[in-house]
């Protein structure tokens, strides 16, 4: 193999800039097209009042949250259902009594409008079967009326942080 020697003092190699710029723009376009815009988590719907709130203290009736406790047996079945410290039992009739108690607390009879400020907190044991929690949610939100429609009482339902039994 013959090695060429040139008589010149060394040729300067100049990189071509046009292909490098093309590659940079292609990468930029690729990253722009593959970008996924993610909506932030959480509900940021804020209902602002239309007018200034009234200063009349007689109109400000404080609404308190309803606390429902579901206690479990070791096998996961319902041991006790209580609302605000009142024991309602543990059978299927207990959920009907829960529905009646929630109806009394929201202040009404048939066709009661749903109260937006009222909130139900369900405190269920860690090992409780989920069917009882779902039944409690159903009993707190409303009931079927005579025409087959649902009368809703409470829309806001939250769950308390479950506590693990000390043996787990």
C-alpha positions as CSV (number, residue, x, y, z in Angstrom):
1,X,0.0,0.0,0.0
2,X,1.4,3.3,-1.0
3,X,1.1,6.2,1.3
4,X,0.7,9.5,-0.4
5,X,2.7,12.4,0.7
6,X,1.7,15.7,-0.5
7,X,4.1,18.5,-0.8
8,X,1.7,21.0,0.8
9,X,2.1,22.0,4.3
10,X,-1.1,20.3,5.5
11,X,-4.5,20.8,4.2
12,X,-7.1,22.3,6.5
13,X,-10.2,20.1,6.7
14,X,-13.4,22.2,7.1
15,X,-16.5,20.4,8.3
16,X,-19.6,21.1,6.3
17,X,-22.1,22.9,8.5
18,X,-25.2,22.4,6.3
19,X,-25.7,18.6,7.0
20,X,-25.1,19.2,10.8
21,X,-27.7,22.0,10.9
22,X,-30.2,19.6,9.0
23,X,-29.6,16.9,11.6
24,X,-30.2,19.4,14.5
25,X,-33.5,20.6,12.9
26,X,-34.6,17.0,12.3
27,X,-34.0,16.1,16.0
28,X,-35.8,19.2,17.1
29,X,-38.8,18.3,14.9
30,X,-38.7,14.7,16.2
31,X,-38.8,15.8,19.8
32,X,-41.6,18.4,19.2
33,X,-43.8,15.7,17.5
34,X,-43.2,13.1,20.2
35,X,-44.0,15.5,23.1
36,X,-47.0,14.4,25.0
37,X,-48.8,17.2,27.0
38,X,-50.1,15.8,30.2
39,X,-53.0,17.4,32.0
40,X,-52.2,18.1,35.7
41,X,-53.8,15.8,38.2
42,X,-56.6,17.0,40.4
43,X,-59.8,18.8,40.0
44,X,-59.2,22.5,39.6
45,X,-62.8,23.5,39.0
46,X,-63.5,26.4,41.2
47,X,-66.9,27.9,41.5
48,X,-66.6,31.6,42.3
49,X,-69.5,33.5,43.9
50,X,-71.4,35.8,41.6
51,X,-71.9,38.5,44.2
52,X,-70.5,39.3,47.6
53,X,-71.6,37.0,50.3
54,X,-74.2,38.2,52.6
55,X,-73.2,39.5,56.1
56,X,-76.5,38.3,57.7
57,X,-75.5,35.6,60.3
58,X,-79.0,34.1,60.3
59,X,-78.4,32.9,56.7
60,X,-75.1,31.2,57.6
61,X,-76.3,27.8,58.9
62,X,-73.2,25.7,59.7
63,X,-73.3,22.3,58.0
64,X,-71.3,19.6,59.6
65,X,-69.8,16.6,57.9
66,X,-71.4,13.2,58.4
67,X,-69.1,10.6,59.9
68,X,-70.0,6.9,59.0
69,X,-67.9,4.1,60.6
70,X,-67.8,0.6,59.3
71,X,-66.2,-1.9,61.7
72,X,-65.2,-5.4,60.5
73,X,-65.0,-8.9,61.9
74,X,-61.8,-10.8,61.5
75,X,-63.3,-12.6,58.4
76,X,-64.0,-9.3,56.7
77,X,-67.8,-9.2,57.3
78,X,-69.5,-6.2,58.7
79,X,-69.5,-6.1,62.6
80,X,-71.0,-2.7,63.2
81,X,-72.3,0.3,61.2
82,X,-72.5,3.6,63.0
83,X,-73.2,7.2,62.1
84,X,-72.2,10.0,64.4
85,X,-71.7,7.6,67.3
86,X,-75.2,5.9,66.8
87,X,-75.0,2.2,66.3
88,X,-77.2,1.1,63.3
89,X,-76.5,-2.6,63.5
90,X,-74.8,-4.9,61.0
91,X,-77.3,-6.5,58.7
92,X,-78.8,-5.4,55.4
93,X,-81.4,-3.3,57.4
94,X,-78.5,-1.3,58.8
95,X,-77.9,0.3,55.4
96,X,-81.6,1.3,55.1
97,X,-81.3,2.9,58.6
98,X,-78.2,4.7,57.4
99,X,-80.1,6.0,54.4
100,X,-82.9,7.2,56.7
101,X,-80.4,8.9,59.1
102,X,-78.6,10.7,56.2
103,X,-82.0,11.9,55.0
104,X,-82.8,13.3,58.4
105,X,-79.4,15.0,58.6
106,X,-79.8,16.8,55.3
107,X,-83.2,17.9,56.5
108,X,-85.8,16.5,54.4
109,X,-88.5,14.3,53.0
110,X,-89.2,13.2,49.5
111,X,-87.6,15.2,46.7
112,X,-84.9,16.8,48.9
113,X,-82.5,18.7,46.8
114,X,-78.9,17.7,47.0
115,X,-76.9,19.8,49.4
116,X,-73.6,20.8,47.9
117,X,-71.8,21.7,51.1
118,X,-72.6,18.5,53.0
119,X,-69.9,15.9,53.0
120,X,-69.9,12.2,54.2
121,X,-66.7,10.7,55.5
122,X,-66.6,6.9,55.6
123,X,-64.2,5.3,58.0
124,X,-63.9,1.6,57.1
125,X,-61.7,-1.0,58.7
126,X,-58.7,-2.2,56.7
127,X,-59.9,-5.8,56.3
128,X,-63.6,-5.0,55.5
129,X,-65.0,-6.5,52.4
130,X,-65.5,-3.8,49.7
131,X,-69.2,-4.6,49.2
132,X,-70.1,-3.1,52.6
133,X,-68.2,0.2,51.7
134,X,-70.1,0.3,48.4
135,X,-73.4,-0.2,50.1
136,X,-72.6,2.6,52.6
137,X,-71.8,4.9,49.7
138,X,-75.1,4.0,48.0
139,X,-77.0,4.6,51.2
140,X,-75.4,8.0,51.8
141,X,-75.9,9.4,48.3
142,X,-79.7,8.9,48.0
143,X,-82.5,6.5,47.2
144,X,-84.9,5.5,44.5
145,X,-88.2,7.3,44.6
146,X,-91.7,6.0,43.5
147,X,-91.2,6.9,39.9
148,X,-87.9,5.0,39.6
149,X,-85.7,8.1,39.6
150,X,-82.9,8.6,42.2
151,X,-83.3,11.3,44.8
152,X,-79.7,12.4,45.6
153,X,-78.9,13.8,49.0
154,X,-75.1,14.1,49.2
155,X,-72.6,14.3,46.4
156,X,-69.3,14.6,48.3
157,X,-68.1,11.3,49.8
158,X,-64.6,10.8,51.1
159,X,-62.9,7.9,52.7
160,X,-60.8,8.2,55.9
161,X,-57.3,6.7,55.8
162,X,-57.6,3.0,56.6
163,X,-55.8,1.9,59.7
164,X,-54.2,-1.5,59.5
165,X,-54.8,-3.8,62.5
166,X,-51.9,-4.1,64.8
167,X,-51.4,-7.8,63.9
168,X,-50.5,-7.0,60.2
